[in-house]
Amino acid sequence: MSIHTTNEPQVWYSMINNQPYPTVSEFIQVTNENFDLLKDEIQLSIDSFNSEHDWNGMWTLDDVTSRLNLNHKLFLGIDDNGPLSHMWSDKGYLYNVYVSKRRSKGYGVRFVHNCLNHITETNITVYCDEWNTRAQKFTEDLGFTKK
């Protein structure tokens, strides 16, 4: 799931944000106020993504500052061994969702649902590239339906 427009055909999804969802303990919301304290964890999450995926559009720490200044929200999932996940949101649009391969079964759904507890919008949208059937299944497991 990505904010960047690709030349690939996309499958769009939507859902109603039916809070509250169960929470996860490995959760941090990044803000302008705590960004400096979390730079290392954010960079580790970026590095974790890059170690598992070959994607030229990955965001940087500079992008984090820019996006936070635009009121986008960044959520991190971290445990004792480092980053597990991250997700961005902007006005009910989810993007750059990542869940590490080392997570426990069902963690990805629990993490995203926990993030939704911190999003005020009721209508949530996301897209997956059409070729990415794994992301589509994950999106449907979250409760999204195709538009």
Secondary structure, DSSP 8 states (H G I E B T S, - for coil): --SS--SS-EEEEEEE--------SS-EEE-TTTHHHHHHHHHHHHHHHHHH---TT---HHHHHHHHHTT-EEEEEEETTEEEEEEEEETTEEEEEEE-TTS-TTHHHHHHHHHHTT---SEEEEEEETT-HHHHHHHHHTT-EE-
